[in-house]
Amino acid sequence: MTSAAEFRNSLGDSWIPTIYEDRIRKLRTRSFELDIPERENDPTIEMTLLGVELRVGRKRIACPDIETARYLAVFAILGCAKVAVPYDITQIGPLAAVLEDAWREMDRKFAESDRDASPQTIGKRRAAILRTIRTEIARIGAGEMMPLFNRSTRQRQN
């Protein structure tokens, strides 16, 4: 694989920006800012006495539950600074599973595609593809800090 476009085509529906645009951004979401470096990271999910934390390097991000931590971990791996999180907490778990599966598929394709290349070439290709993913997710956007609730309320008329 030489380019991000070829890599995207080989993944099809497992391309993370496609999942993000088609399945996540269509929902009511709120933006979440991850204060992490824009590179491939190795996040860990930790259970503490105060709850669940996502640790990326020296940064610790408090999460309300394990599903949210799993969801954010995929974007932390990619180095995305700002992402949309579904407002409906029942949607986060299934979407986290879809994103994790897509990441595993990408990681497997990375390993398969460059078996005969040098480590430097593999690293450059991987970094270029991840940069493309970050750029596409940033282009799609993270939305508003809080979702809009445009619903009319019925009030008593006296």
C-alpha positions as CSV (number, residue, x, y, z in Angstrom):
1,M,0.0,0.0,0.0
2,T,1.5,3.3,-0.9
3,S,-1.2,5.9,-0.3
4,A,-3.9,6.7,2.2
5,A,-6.5,6.6,-0.6
6,E,-5.5,3.0,-1.4
7,F,-5.6,2.1,2.3
8,R,-9.0,3.7,2.7
9,N,-10.4,1.7,-0.3
10,S,-9.0,-1.5,1.1
11,L,-10.8,-0.9,4.4
12,G,-14.1,0.1,2.9
13,D,-16.7,0.7,5.6
14,S,-14.1,0.2,8.4
15,W,-12.4,3.5,7.6
16,I,-12.7,5.4,10.9
17,P,-13.6,8.8,9.4
18,T,-16.4,7.2,7.5
19,I,-17.8,5.6,10.7
20,Y,-17.4,9.0,12.4
21,E,-19.2,10.9,9.7
22,D,-22.0,8.4,8.9
23,R,-22.8,7.0,12.4
24,I,-21.5,9.4,15.0
25,R,-22.0,13.0,13.7
26,K,-25.5,12.2,12.6
27,L,-26.5,11.7,16.3
28,R,-26.9,14.5,18.8
29,T,-23.4,15.0,20.1
30,R,-21.3,17.2,22.3
31,S,-17.7,18.1,21.6
32,F,-15.0,16.7,23.8
33,E,-11.4,18.1,23.7
34,L,-8.6,15.7,24.4
35,D,-5.5,17.6,25.4
36,I,-3.1,15.1,23.8
37,P,-0.3,15.2,21.2
38,E,-1.4,14.9,17.5
39,R,0.4,11.6,16.9
40,E,-0.2,7.9,17.4
41,N,-0.5,7.4,21.2
42,D,-0.8,4.4,23.4
43,P,-3.7,5.1,25.8
44,T,-4.6,3.0,28.8
45,I,-7.9,2.8,30.7
46,E,-7.5,2.7,34.5
47,M,-10.0,2.1,37.2
48,T,-9.4,4.4,40.2
49,L,-11.2,5.0,43.4
50,L,-12.7,8.1,41.8
51,G,-13.9,6.3,38.7
52,V,-12.6,5.6,35.2
53,E,-9.6,7.5,33.7
54,L,-8.1,7.4,30.3
55,R,-4.4,7.9,30.5
56,V,-2.5,9.2,27.5
57,G,1.2,9.7,28.4
58,R,1.1,11.9,31.4
59,K,-2.4,13.2,30.8
60,R,-5.3,11.8,32.7
61,I,-8.8,12.3,31.4
62,A,-11.7,11.5,33.7
63,C,-14.5,9.6,32.1
64,P,-17.9,8.9,33.4
65,D,-17.9,5.2,32.5
66,I,-15.9,2.5,30.9
67,E,-17.7,2.8,27.5
68,T,-16.8,6.4,27.2
69,A,-13.2,5.6,28.0
70,R,-13.2,2.9,25.3
71,Y,-14.8,5.3,22.8
72,L,-12.3,8.1,23.6
73,A,-9.3,5.6,23.6
74,V,-9.7,5.0,19.9
75,F,-9.5,8.7,19.1
76,A,-6.6,9.0,21.5
77,I,-4.7,6.3,19.6
78,L,-5.2,8.3,16.5
79,G,-4.1,11.6,18.2
80,C,-7.4,13.4,17.5
81,A,-7.5,16.6,19.7
82,K,-11.3,17.3,19.5
83,V,-14.0,14.7,18.8
84,A,-17.8,14.4,19.1
85,V,-19.2,12.2,21.8
86,P,-22.8,11.0,21.6
87,Y,-25.1,12.7,24.1
88,D,-27.1,9.5,24.5
89,I,-25.0,7.3,26.7
90,T,-26.7,4.1,25.4
91,Q,-25.1,4.8,22.0
92,I,-21.5,5.1,23.2
93,G,-20.9,1.4,24.0
94,P,-21.9,0.0,20.6
95,L,-20.1,2.8,18.8
96,A,-17.0,2.1,20.9
97,A,-17.1,-1.5,19.8
98,V,-17.4,-0.5,16.1
99,L,-14.5,1.9,16.4
100,E,-12.3,-0.7,18.2
101,D,-13.1,-3.3,15.5
102,A,-12.2,-0.7,12.8
103,W,-8.9,0.1,14.6
104,R,-8.0,-3.6,14.9
105,E,-8.8,-4.1,11.2
106,M,-6.6,-1.1,10.3
107,D,-3.8,-2.3,12.5
108,R,-4.0,-5.7,10.9
109,K,-3.8,-4.1,7.4
110,F,-0.8,-2.0,8.5
111,A,1.0,-5.2,9.5
112,E,0.0,-7.1,6.3
113,S,0.7,-4.3,3.8
114,D,4.4,-3.6,4.6
115,R,6.0,-6.9,5.4
116,D,9.0,-6.4,3.1
117,A,9.6,-2.6,3.8
118,S,12.1,-1.1,6.1
119,P,11.0,0.0,9.6
120,Q,11.5,3.6,8.6
121,T,9.3,3.2,5.5
122,I,6.6,1.4,7.6
123,G,6.7,4.2,10.2
124,K,6.4,7.0,7.6
125,R,3.5,5.3,5.8
126,R,1.6,4.6,9.1
127,A,2.2,8.2,10.2
128,A,0.9,9.6,6.9
129,I,-2.2,7.5,7.0
130,L,-2.9,8.4,10.6
131,R,-2.4,12.1,9.7
132,T,-4.9,11.7,6.9
133,I,-7.4,10.2,9.4
134,R,-6.9,13.1,11.9
135,T,-7.3,15.6,9.1
136,E,-10.6,14.0,7.9
137,I,-12.0,13.9,11.5
138,A,-11.0,17.5,12.0
139,R,-12.7,18.4,8.7
140,I,-15.9,16.6,9.8
141,G,-15.7,18.5,13.1
142,A,-16.7,17.9,16.7
143,G,-19.8,20.0,16.8
144,E,-21.0,22.2,19.6
145,M,-19.9,22.0,23.2
146,M,-23.5,21.3,24.2
147,P,-26.2,19.9,21.9
148,L,-29.1,22.1,21.1
149,F,-32.5,21.0,22.5
150,N,-34.9,22.7,20.2
151,R,-38.1,21.4,21.6
152,S,-41.2,23.5,22.3
153,T,-42.6,23.2,25.8
154,R,-46.2,23.4,26.6
155,Q,-47.0,26.0,29.3
156,R,-50.1,26.7,31.1
157,Q,-52.2,29.6,29.8
158,N,-54.1,31.4,32.6
